[in-house]
Amino acid sequence: MSAEMDTAVITDKTKEIRELTCIVCPVGCSLQATIEDGNVLDVEGNSCKRGREYAVDELCAPKRTVTSTVRVEGGFLPLVPVRTAAPIPKEKIDQALFEVAKATLEAPVRIHQVIIADVAGTGVDVIASRSMPKTVGTYPASGAKTVLVHDACV
């Protein structure tokens, strides 16, 4: 075998280098990940072990924390912000948002209250990001809403 053929065998065309910016901490390390046949072989540029973990997760099974709002009936405001309690697989985001869009709550809502359990079959709950007190009436002269706020809701 010639040296050229040996080089061709050693140079594997399935190997690629992907560049990412780590988002785990404020440093924002520039990462270079070497991938072969869908497997991460090496990660360089990270200043901590969390950067390597981020690159492997992002390239092999990317996940995101999803944020949105849910309608609230009888609340001080018409919507309450919600989020997933943990990141969910990117391929499940559309289904999760569809479930969130169908949800309606009755006030009061407490912060971290489970709004949707096991959203999109991910094993992750959608939770309230803030409390939403119940509207209890209006001031006769101004028509402004009055709100009953419990210590547990603050």
C-alpha positions as CSV (number, residue, x, y, z in Angstrom):
1,M,0.0,0.0,0.0
2,S,1.3,3.5,-0.8
3,A,1.6,6.3,1.8
4,E,-1.2,8.2,0.0
5,M,-3.6,5.3,0.6
6,D,-2.6,5.0,4.3
7,T,-3.3,8.7,4.7
8,A,-6.7,8.3,3.0
9,V,-7.6,5.5,5.4
10,I,-6.4,7.5,8.5
11,T,-8.4,10.6,7.4
12,D,-11.9,9.7,8.3
13,K,-14.5,11.8,6.4
14,T,-17.1,11.2,9.2
15,K,-15.1,13.2,11.7
16,E,-16.1,16.8,12.1
17,I,-15.4,19.7,14.4
18,R,-18.3,21.7,15.7
19,E,-18.0,25.1,17.4
20,L,-20.3,26.1,20.2
21,T,-20.5,28.8,22.8
22,C,-21.1,27.4,26.3
23,I,-24.1,29.0,28.0
24,V,-23.8,27.2,31.4
25,C,-22.1,30.2,33.1
26,P,-21.4,33.8,32.3
27,V,-17.9,33.1,31.0
28,G,-19.2,31.9,27.6
29,C,-16.3,29.7,26.6
30,S,-15.8,29.0,22.9
31,L,-15.9,25.2,22.6
32,Q,-14.7,23.0,19.8
33,A,-16.2,19.5,19.8
34,T,-14.8,16.7,17.7
35,I,-17.6,14.4,16.5
36,E,-17.3,11.0,14.7
37,D,-20.3,8.9,13.7
38,G,-22.6,10.9,16.0
39,N,-20.4,10.5,19.1
40,V,-18.5,13.3,20.8
41,L,-14.8,12.3,21.0
42,D,-13.3,15.4,22.4
43,V,-14.2,18.9,23.7
44,E,-11.7,21.7,23.9
45,G,-11.9,25.3,25.0
46,N,-13.9,24.7,28.2
47,S,-12.6,26.2,31.4
48,C,-14.6,23.8,33.6
49,K,-16.1,20.3,33.4
50,R,-19.6,21.8,33.0
51,G,-18.6,23.1,29.5
52,R,-17.7,19.6,28.3
53,E,-21.0,18.3,29.7
54,Y,-22.9,21.1,28.0
55,A,-21.2,20.4,24.6
56,V,-22.0,16.6,24.8
57,D,-25.6,17.2,25.8
58,E,-26.1,19.9,23.2
59,L,-24.7,17.8,20.4
60,C,-26.2,14.4,21.4
61,A,-29.5,15.3,23.1
62,P,-30.3,19.1,23.1
63,K,-32.7,20.3,25.7
64,R,-34.3,23.7,26.5
65,T,-36.3,25.3,29.3
66,V,-39.6,26.4,27.8
67,T,-41.3,29.6,29.0
68,S,-44.8,30.8,28.1
69,T,-48.0,32.1,29.7
70,V,-51.3,30.5,30.6
71,R,-54.7,32.1,30.8
72,V,-56.1,32.8,34.3
73,E,-59.8,33.3,35.0
74,G,-60.7,35.5,38.0
75,G,-57.1,36.6,38.5
76,F,-55.7,40.1,39.0
77,L,-54.1,39.7,35.5
78,P,-55.4,37.6,32.6
79,L,-52.1,35.6,32.2
80,V,-49.6,34.0,34.5
81,P,-46.0,33.2,33.3
82,V,-45.1,29.5,33.4
83,R,-41.9,27.5,32.6
84,T,-40.8,23.9,32.6
85,A,-39.3,22.8,35.9
86,A,-36.3,21.4,34.0
87,P,-35.1,21.5,30.4
88,I,-37.0,19.2,28.0
89,P,-35.9,17.6,24.7
90,K,-36.0,20.1,21.8
91,E,-38.2,17.7,19.7
92,K,-40.9,17.9,22.5
93,I,-41.1,21.7,22.6
94,D,-43.9,22.0,20.0
95,Q,-46.1,19.4,21.8
96,A,-45.4,21.0,25.1
97,L,-46.4,24.5,23.8
98,F,-49.6,23.0,22.3
99,E,-50.5,21.6,25.8
100,V,-49.7,25.0,27.5
101,A,-51.8,26.9,24.9
102,K,-54.9,24.7,25.8
103,A,-54.5,25.2,29.6
104,T,-56.7,27.6,31.6
105,L,-56.4,28.2,35.3
106,E,-58.6,29.5,38.0
107,A,-57.1,32.1,40.4
108,P,-55.5,32.2,42.8
109,V,-52.3,30.6,41.5
110,R,-49.2,30.1,43.6
111,I,-45.6,30.4,42.5
112,H,-44.1,27.0,41.6
113,Q,-47.6,25.5,41.5
114,V,-47.7,22.6,39.0
115,I,-49.8,23.7,36.0
116,I,-49.3,20.7,33.7
117,A,-47.8,17.5,35.1
118,D,-45.5,15.4,32.8
119,V,-45.8,17.8,29.8
120,A,-45.6,16.1,26.4
121,G,-44.6,12.9,28.2
122,T,-41.2,14.2,29.2
123,G,-41.5,13.6,32.9
124,V,-41.1,17.3,33.5
125,D,-43.8,19.6,34.9
126,V,-44.9,23.0,33.8
127,I,-44.9,25.3,36.8
128,A,-46.1,28.9,37.6
129,S,-43.3,31.4,37.6
130,R,-45.2,33.9,39.8
131,S,-48.2,34.0,42.0
132,M,-51.5,35.3,40.7
133,P,-54.0,36.6,43.3
134,K,-57.7,36.4,42.9
135,T,-59.7,39.5,42.0
136,V,-62.4,40.0,44.6
137,G,-64.2,43.2,43.5
138,T,-64.0,46.8,42.3
139,Y,-63.9,50.1,44.0
140,P,-67.3,51.7,43.3
141,A,-66.0,55.2,42.6
142,S,-63.2,54.4,40.2
143,G,-64.0,50.9,39.0
144,A,-60.5,49.8,39.8
145,K,-60.0,46.2,40.7
146,T,-59.3,45.2,44.3
147,V,-57.3,42.1,45.1
148,L,-57.2,39.7,47.9
149,V,-53.6,38.8,48.5
150,H,-52.7,35.9,50.9
151,D,-49.3,35.7,52.5
152,A,-48.9,32.3,50.8
153,C,-49.3,33.9,47.3
154,V,-46.6,36.5,47.7
